[in-house]
Amino acid sequence: MKSFLYLVLLCLTAPALAVIWSEPVLLVELNDPTTGNKANDPYLSNDGLTIYFCRNGNDGNSRILKATRSSLSDPFSSVVEISELYVGKRLYSPWVSADDLRMYYARHEGETTKTILRMAQRNTVNDPWQDVMAFTAIHQNLQYNAYESLMPDELTVYYSTPSPSAYNIWKATRSSIGDQFTNPVAVSELNDGTVSYTPHIMPDGLAIFYASIRDGYTTADLYMATRASLSDPFGNIERLNINSNLEMDSYPYVTPDMSALYFTTPAGICVSYAVPEPLTIALMATGGLFLRRKR
Protein backbone atom coordinates (compact mmCIF):
# COMPACT_ATOMS: atom_id res chain seq x y z
CA MET A 1 0.00 0.00 0.00
CA LYS A 2 2.83 2.40 0.86
CA SER A 3 4.49 1.60 -2.46
CA PHE A 4 1.31 2.47 -4.31
CA LEU A 5 0.95 5.74 -2.42
CA TYR A 6 4.55 6.64 -3.18
CA LEU A 7 4.02 6.03 -6.89
CA VAL A 8 0.96 8.26 -6.86
CA LEU A 9 2.94 11.00 -5.11
CA LEU A 10 5.80 10.65 -7.56
CA CYS A 11 3.51 10.87 -10.58
CA LEU A 12 1.77 13.93 -9.19
CA THR A 13 4.95 15.72 -8.17
CA ALA A 14 7.56 14.97 -10.83
CA PRO A 15 5.75 16.55 -13.80
CA ALA A 16 5.29 19.75 -11.82
CA LEU A 17 9.00 20.12 -11.23
CA ALA A 18 10.77 22.29 -13.75
CA VAL A 19 13.40 21.16 -16.21
CA ILE A 20 16.67 22.69 -17.14
CA TRP A 21 17.89 22.73 -20.71
CA SER A 22 21.12 21.26 -21.96
CA GLU A 23 23.93 23.36 -23.34
CA PRO A 24 22.69 24.65 -26.72
CA VAL A 25 24.11 23.09 -29.85
CA LEU A 26 24.45 25.36 -32.88
CA LEU A 27 23.04 23.84 -36.07
CA VAL A 28 25.85 25.28 -38.11
CA GLU A 29 24.82 23.25 -41.15
CA LEU A 30 21.82 25.57 -41.59
CA ASN A 31 23.96 28.72 -41.91
CA ASP A 32 25.22 29.77 -45.34
CA PRO A 33 28.90 28.78 -45.49
CA THR A 34 29.58 31.16 -48.39
CA THR A 35 27.94 34.39 -47.24
CA GLY A 36 27.91 33.71 -43.53
CA ASN A 37 24.16 34.48 -43.39
CA LYS A 38 22.61 32.90 -40.31
CA ALA A 39 19.56 30.66 -40.12
CA ASN A 40 16.60 31.74 -38.00
CA ASP A 41 12.87 31.11 -37.37
CA PRO A 42 12.91 27.27 -37.01
CA TYR A 43 9.86 25.05 -37.39
CA LEU A 44 10.02 21.24 -37.52
CA SER A 45 7.78 18.69 -39.17
CA ASN A 46 5.91 16.35 -36.84
CA ASP A 47 8.45 13.57 -37.33
CA GLY A 48 11.33 15.96 -36.69
CA LEU A 49 13.07 15.03 -39.93
CA THR A 50 12.39 18.27 -41.82
CA ILE A 51 13.17 21.75 -40.55
CA TYR A 52 11.74 24.88 -42.14
CA PHE A 53 13.58 28.12 -41.45
CA CYS A 54 14.54 31.52 -42.83
CA ARG A 55 17.85 32.92 -44.03
CA ASN A 56 18.92 35.98 -45.98
CA GLY A 57 19.80 35.57 -49.62
CA ASN A 58 22.49 37.40 -51.58
CA ASP A 59 20.18 40.40 -52.01
CA GLY A 60 19.71 40.75 -48.25
CA ASN A 61 16.08 39.62 -48.34
CA SER A 62 14.97 36.82 -46.06
CA ARG A 63 13.74 33.63 -47.75
CA ILE A 64 12.15 30.39 -46.52
CA LEU A 65 14.25 27.23 -46.80
CA LYS A 66 14.04 23.65 -45.63
CA ALA A 67 16.51 20.93 -44.73
CA THR A 68 16.09 17.23 -44.02
CA ARG A 69 17.79 14.45 -42.07
CA SER A 70 17.55 10.66 -42.01
CA SER A 71 17.12 10.31 -38.25
CA LEU A 72 16.76 12.51 -35.18
CA SER A 73 20.42 11.93 -34.32
CA ASP A 74 21.72 13.02 -37.73
CA PRO A 75 22.64 16.57 -38.77
CA PHE A 76 20.38 18.32 -41.25
CA SER A 77 21.44 18.33 -44.90
CA SER A 78 20.00 18.95 -48.37
CA VAL A 79 19.26 22.61 -47.65
CA VAL A 80 17.03 24.05 -50.38
CA GLU A 81 15.12 27.30 -50.79
CA ILE A 82 11.35 27.16 -51.19
CA SER A 83 11.78 29.47 -54.14
CA GLU A 84 8.19 29.36 -55.39
CA LEU A 85 7.11 31.58 -52.47
CA TYR A 86 9.76 34.24 -53.02
CA VAL A 87 8.55 37.17 -55.14
CA GLY A 88 11.32 39.63 -54.30
CA LYS A 89 9.86 40.46 -50.85
CA ARG A 90 11.18 39.48 -47.44
CA LEU A 91 9.68 36.30 -45.94
CA TYR A 92 9.49 35.30 -42.28
CA SER A 93 8.33 32.70 -39.78
CA PRO A 94 7.19 29.48 -41.52
CA TRP A 95 4.62 27.33 -39.67
CA VAL A 96 3.55 24.09 -41.35
CA SER A 97 0.43 21.99 -40.75
CA ALA A 98 0.72 18.43 -39.45
CA ASP A 99 -0.09 16.98 -42.88
CA ASP A 100 2.62 19.20 -44.46
CA LEU A 101 0.11 20.66 -46.94
CA ARG A 102 -0.37 24.20 -45.58
CA MET A 103 2.29 26.73 -44.69
CA TYR A 104 1.65 29.95 -42.80
CA TYR A 105 4.26 32.69 -43.06
CA ALA A 106 4.71 36.46 -43.15
CA ARG A 107 5.66 38.63 -46.12
CA HIS A 108 6.85 42.21 -46.11
CA GLU A 109 4.67 44.15 -48.53
CA GLY A 110 6.32 47.58 -48.40
CA GLU A 111 7.04 50.38 -46.00
CA THR A 112 3.43 51.58 -45.91
CA THR A 113 1.74 48.20 -45.70
CA LYS A 114 4.52 46.48 -43.69
CA THR A 115 4.18 42.73 -42.99
CA ILE A 116 1.10 40.55 -43.50
CA LEU A 117 0.48 36.95 -42.44
CA ARG A 118 -0.22 34.61 -45.35
CA MET A 119 -1.06 30.99 -46.15
CA ALA A 120 0.27 28.74 -48.89
CA GLN A 121 -0.89 25.23 -49.71
CA ARG A 122 -0.16 22.25 -51.94
CA ASN A 123 -2.04 19.10 -52.93
CA THR A 124 0.71 16.61 -52.04
CA VAL A 125 4.06 16.86 -50.27
CA ASN A 126 5.77 16.53 -53.66
CA ASP A 127 3.97 19.53 -55.18
CA PRO A 128 5.25 23.11 -55.10
CA TRP A 129 3.67 25.55 -52.65
CA GLN A 130 1.11 28.04 -53.92
CA ASP A 131 0.33 31.26 -52.06
CA VAL A 132 -3.46 31.35 -51.61
CA MET A 133 -4.40 33.85 -48.92
CA ALA A 134 -3.30 37.02 -47.13
CA PHE A 135 -4.85 37.55 -43.71
CA THR A 136 -5.83 41.14 -44.33
CA ALA A 137 -8.77 41.14 -41.90
CA ILE A 138 -6.41 41.29 -38.90
CA HIS A 139 -3.91 43.63 -40.54
CA GLN A 140 -3.61 47.39 -40.48
CA ASN A 141 -1.14 49.35 -42.56
CA LEU A 142 2.12 50.21 -40.82
CA GLN A 143 1.86 47.01 -38.74
CA TYR A 144 4.26 44.09 -38.67
CA ASN A 145 2.18 40.92 -38.25
CA ALA A 146 4.57 37.98 -38.08
CA TYR A 147 5.94 35.07 -36.04
CA GLU A 148 2.68 33.16 -36.03
CA SER A 149 1.90 29.90 -34.23
CA LEU A 150 -1.36 28.01 -34.68
CA MET A 151 -3.37 25.44 -32.78
CA PRO A 152 -3.44 22.05 -34.58
CA ASP A 153 -6.93 22.69 -36.01
CA GLU A 154 -5.56 25.93 -37.53
CA LEU A 155 -8.53 27.91 -36.23
CA THR A 156 -6.63 29.96 -33.65
CA VAL A 157 -3.44 31.85 -34.39
CA TYR A 158 -1.04 33.50 -31.97
CA TYR A 159 1.24 36.10 -33.51
CA SER A 160 3.37 39.17 -32.89
CA THR A 161 2.25 42.67 -33.71
CA PRO A 162 3.26 46.09 -32.36
CA SER A 163 1.41 47.84 -29.58
CA PRO A 164 1.86 51.62 -29.34
CA SER A 165 5.15 51.06 -27.49
CA ALA A 166 6.48 47.57 -28.26
CA TYR A 167 5.91 44.20 -29.90
CA ASN A 168 3.20 42.20 -28.13
CA ILE A 169 1.52 38.82 -28.56
CA TRP A 170 -1.99 38.72 -30.01
CA LYS A 171 -4.39 35.99 -31.07
CA ALA A 172 -7.19 35.71 -33.62
CA THR A 173 -9.72 33.05 -34.56
CA ARG A 174 -11.77 31.78 -37.49
CA SER A 175 -14.52 29.22 -38.08
CA SER A 176 -12.85 27.04 -40.70
CA ILE A 177 -9.66 26.66 -42.71
CA GLY A 178 -9.95 28.93 -45.70
CA ASP A 179 -11.62 31.73 -43.74
CA GLN A 180 -9.96 34.96 -42.74
CA PHE A 181 -8.80 35.26 -39.14
CA THR A 182 -10.86 37.85 -37.24
CA ASN A 183 -11.42 39.19 -33.71
CA PRO A 184 -7.78 39.97 -32.91
CA VAL A 185 -7.14 40.47 -29.19
CA ALA A 186 -3.99 41.05 -27.19
CA VAL A 187 -2.90 38.20 -24.93
CA SER A 188 -2.45 40.76 -22.20
CA GLU A 189 -1.15 38.43 -19.50
CA LEU A 190 1.95 37.76 -21.61
CA ASN A 191 2.59 41.38 -22.53
CA ASP A 192 3.90 42.85 -19.30
CA GLY A 193 7.45 43.23 -20.56
CA THR A 194 8.80 45.89 -22.86
CA VAL A 195 8.71 43.33 -25.69
CA SER A 196 6.88 39.98 -25.99
CA TYR A 197 6.98 38.22 -29.34
CA THR A 198 7.59 35.02 -31.36
CA PRO A 199 5.02 32.82 -29.56
CA HIS A 200 4.97 29.05 -29.92
CA ILE A 201 1.75 27.46 -28.65
CA MET A 202 1.90 23.78 -27.71
CA PRO A 203 -0.61 21.41 -29.39
CA ASP A 204 -2.85 21.14 -26.32
CA GLY A 205 -2.94 24.93 -25.96
CA LEU A 206 -2.00 24.72 -22.27
CA ALA A 207 1.59 25.94 -22.58
CA ILE A 208 3.12 28.71 -24.66
CA PHE A 209 6.77 29.57 -25.22
CA TYR A 210 7.85 33.02 -26.35
CA ALA A 211 10.62 35.61 -26.27
CA SER A 212 10.46 38.67 -24.05
CA ILE A 213 12.55 41.49 -22.63
CA ARG A 214 11.61 41.81 -18.95
CA ASP A 215 12.74 41.13 -15.39
CA GLY A 216 15.53 43.68 -15.65
CA TYR A 217 17.20 42.08 -18.68
CA THR A 218 18.10 44.27 -21.65
CA THR A 219 17.96 41.60 -24.38
CA ALA A 220 15.42 38.91 -25.18
CA ASP A 221 15.21 35.64 -23.28
CA LEU A 222 12.84 32.70 -23.67
CA TYR A 223 9.86 32.26 -21.35
CA MET A 224 7.14 29.69 -20.81
CA ALA A 225 3.62 30.25 -19.48
CA THR A 226 0.95 27.66 -18.68
CA ARG A 227 -2.76 27.45 -17.95
CA ALA A 228 -5.17 24.81 -16.64
CA SER A 229 -7.70 25.03 -19.49
CA LEU A 230 -8.19 26.76 -22.83
CA SER A 231 -10.62 29.19 -21.23
CA ASP A 232 -8.10 30.33 -18.60
CA PRO A 233 -5.51 33.08 -19.01
CA PHE A 234 -1.87 32.07 -19.10
CA GLY A 235 0.06 32.30 -15.84
CA ASN A 236 3.06 30.76 -14.08
CA ILE A 237 5.42 32.70 -16.35
CA GLU A 238 8.97 31.37 -16.03
CA ARG A 239 12.23 32.30 -17.70
CA LEU A 240 13.79 29.22 -19.29
CA ASN A 241 17.03 28.03 -17.83
CA ILE A 242 19.20 28.04 -20.95
CA ASN A 243 22.91 28.72 -20.83
CA SER A 244 23.25 30.15 -24.32
CA ASN A 245 25.39 33.20 -23.45
CA LEU A 246 24.41 34.66 -26.82
CA GLU A 247 22.66 37.81 -25.56
CA MET A 248 19.40 37.32 -27.47
CA ASP A 249 17.25 34.19 -27.77
CA SER A 250 14.00 34.22 -29.73
CA TYR A 251 11.62 32.32 -31.94
CA PRO A 252 11.27 29.08 -29.91
CA TYR A 253 10.02 25.83 -31.39
CA VAL A 254 9.39 23.05 -28.84
CA THR A 255 8.77 19.46 -29.93
CA PRO A 256 5.30 18.14 -29.03
CA ASP A 257 6.76 15.89 -26.31
CA MET A 258 8.64 18.92 -24.90
CA SER A 259 11.96 17.08 -25.08
CA ALA A 260 13.78 19.48 -27.44
CA LEU A 261 13.83 23.23 -27.87
CA TYR A 262 14.96 24.89 -31.11
CA PHE A 263 15.46 28.64 -31.07
CA THR A 264 17.14 31.54 -32.83
CA THR A 265 20.33 33.19 -31.60
CA PRO A 266 22.66 35.72 -33.22
CA ALA A 267 24.86 32.76 -34.24
CA GLY A 268 22.03 30.86 -35.92
CA ILE A 269 19.55 28.18 -34.84
CA CYS A 270 20.40 26.23 -31.69
CA VAL A 271 18.84 23.18 -30.06
CA SER A 272 18.69 22.30 -26.36
CA TYR A 273 17.31 19.17 -24.73
CA ALA A 274 15.15 18.95 -21.62
CA VAL A 275 16.93 17.59 -18.55
CA PRO A 276 15.13 17.06 -15.21
CA GLU A 277 16.33 19.26 -12.40
CA PRO A 278 18.41 17.53 -9.68
CA LEU A 279 15.41 17.44 -7.34
CA THR A 280 13.40 15.49 -9.90
CA ILE A 281 16.25 13.05 -10.47
CA ALA A 282 16.75 12.61 -6.74
CA LEU A 283 13.05 12.01 -6.19
CA MET A 284 12.86 9.38 -8.89
CA ALA A 285 16.06 7.68 -7.68
CA THR A 286 14.76 7.62 -4.12
CA GLY A 287 11.52 6.12 -5.35
CA GLY A 288 13.38 3.37 -7.15
CA LEU A 289 15.36 2.46 -4.04
CA PHE A 290 12.20 2.54 -1.91
CA LEU A 291 10.34 0.19 -4.24
CA ARG A 292 13.27 -2.25 -4.48
CA ARG A 293 13.48 -2.45 -0.68
CA LYS A 294 9.75 -3.11 -0.43
CA ARG A 295 10.16 -6.17 -2.64
N, C-alpha and C positions, 0 to 999 in steps of 0.2 A: 504493500500500500504506500509506504514511504517513497519507494522508487517511482511509482506512478505519479505521486504528487510532485516529486522533484522534476520529472520530465515535463509535467504541465507548467511548472514555474519556469523551467529553462526555455520552453517554447514561447511563453508569454514575454519573457524578459529579453532574450537574445536579439530578436528582431528590432526591439526598440533601441538597442544600443547602437551608437553611431559607428561608422566605418572611417578609416583613414584611407588615403589613396596612395598607391605606390609612386615611386619616383617617375615622373613623366618620361616617356620615350618619344623622341622626335621622329616622325615619319618622313625622314629626309627624302625618301624616294618620290614623294609627292611634290617637292619643290622643283623648280626648273633649273637643271644643272648648268644651262647655258647663260641664261639671263640673271639667275639668282632670285627670280620672283618666287615669293613664298605662297604656299597653299593655305587656304582658310575656308571657313564655313563648311565643316564636314557633316555629311549625313550618310548613314550606312543602310544597305538593304537589310531585310529581315534576317537573312542567313549570314550576314556579316562579311560576305565575300566580295561585295561591290561597295566602293565608297564614292559618293558624289561630293564634289567640292568646287571651290572657285580659285582662280589664279589669274593674275594679270597677263595679258598677251604682250607682244612687242610694241603695240600701239599704246600701252598703258591702260587699256580698258579691261575690266574684269570679265572673264568668261567662265562658263560651267564646264567641268571636266569630270571624267570618271576613271577609276582604276579598279582592277580586279586582283584576286588572289585565289590560290587553289585550296587553302585551308586557313583557319583562324590563326595558326602559328606562322604562316608565311608572310613575307613582306608583300606589299601591293606592287603590281607591275602593270604593263599594258596601259599606260596613261594615255587617254585620248580625249580630245575636246568634243563636246556635244555641239558641233558647229552649226547644226540646223537651227538652233535657237539664237545664234548671234547675228544681229542685224546692224552692227556698228555701234551699239549702245551697251553701257555697262550692265552686267548681270550679277545678281547676288543670291545667296541663301537658298540652294535647292532643298526641297523636301519631297520625297517620293512615296507614293502609296504602297501598301503592302503587296499588291499584285504587280507593282513595277510598271503600271500603265498610265499613271498620272503624275506629273511633276508640277509642284508649285514653286515659284521663284519670284524675284523682284527684278524690275528693269528700270533703269534711269531713262526718263523720257525727255529731259531737257531742264534747263535751270528754272523755268517757270512752273512746269508741271512737277518736276522732281521724280520720285520713285514710286511705282505702282506695283502692287502684287498681281501676279498673273498665274495662269494654269496652262500647261501643255499636256497633250495626251498622245497615245499611240495604240494601235489595235493589238499588237503583239510585242513581246520584248525584243524582237528582231527588227521591228519597224523604226523609222526615224520619228523623232518627236515633232509634233505640230502644235504651235501656239494657238489656243482656241478662245481664251478669255482673259480680259483685264478686269480686275475687281475695282471698278470705278465708283461703285456705290458707297464704299467706305473711304474713298480718297478725296482729298481736297488739294488744290494746287498749292505749291510751295511746301508740301509735306513729303517726308521720306517714310513710306510704308515698306518695311522689309523685315527680314529675319523671322519668318513665319514658322509656326509649328502647329500641326493640326491633330485633333483627336482621330482615332482610327476610322471612324465613319465619315470623316472629312466634312462634318457639318459645323464644327466649331474651330475657329482659328485664333491662335494667340500670335501677336506680332508686335513689332516695335514701331512707334511713331512719336514724333516730338510733342511734348507739352509746351506751354509758353516758355518754359525755362530749361527743359532737358528732355532727353529721350525717356519714354516711359513704355510700359507694357500694356497693351490693349487686347480685347478679344471681340470677335464678331461671330454671328451665327447665320445659318441658312437652313431651309427646309429639305433640300435635296441637292445632290451633286449635279452641277450644271446651272444652279441658281447663283445669283450674286450674293455675297455676304452683306448683311445689313446689321443694324442695331449695334454699332461699335460703342463699347464702354471701356473705360480705364479699369484695369485690375488694381484698384487703388491700394490694396494692402501690400502690394509688391513695390510700390512706387515711392517709398519714403526716403530713398537716397537721392543724390544729385542726378544720377543716371541709373536706369534699370532697362535692360534691353536683351536681345537675343534669347528669348525664352525657348525652352524645350519641355513640352508637356509629356509626361509618361502615358502609356496607353490606357491605364485605368483612370487617368485624370486626377489622381489623388496626390501626385507629387509633380513639382515643376522645378526645373533647373534654369538658371539665368545668370547673366553678368550684371554687376552693379558696382557703383562707386559709393561707398558709405562707410560707416563705423570708423571714421577718421582716416581712411586710406585715400590716397590721391590718384590711384589707378584702379582699373577694374579687377575684381576678383569674382569667382564663381560662388553662387549661393544656391541653396535648395530650400523650398518651402513645401509643406504638406497640409492636407486637410482630411477630415474624416469621411466626407461625402461630397458629391459633385455640387450639392446645393450650399455647401459651406464656403466661407472665404478661406484663402490660404493663411497659414500661420506657421509657427515653429520655424522661423527663418534662421538658417544656419549657414555660416561661411564654410565652404568646403576646405578640408585640410589637405591642400596640395602644395607640395614643395617644388614649385616650378621655378621660382626666382627669376621670372622673365618679365616682371613689372606689369603685364596686362594679360589677363586670361579672359576669353570671351567665346561666344558661340558654342555652348556645350551640346554634345550629343551623347546620350546615355543609352546603352543597350537595354532592351526590354527587361532582362533579368537583373539589371543594375550592377553588373559585374565589371563593366568597362566604361570609361569616360573618355571621349574624344573631344578636344577643344582647340581653339585657335590661340596661338601665342605670336609674338613678333618674329619668332624663328620659324614658324610654320605650324602644322597640325601636330599635336602631341596626343598620346594615349596614356592613361593611368588605369590601374586595376584596383578594385575594391579589396581592402584587407581589413578584417575585423580588428577593432581596438584591443589592446592587451586585456582589458577587463572581460570582453566577450570570450577571448581565447581561454583565459583563466577559468571562467565560469564553465565553459564546455569541457575543459580538461578535468576540472573538479567533478563534474557530473559523471564523466566516464569512469573515474576512479571510484566514485561512490557506487555506481551500478555494478562494477566488477566485484567490489567487496560484498555487496548484497547477495551475489550469486554464491 
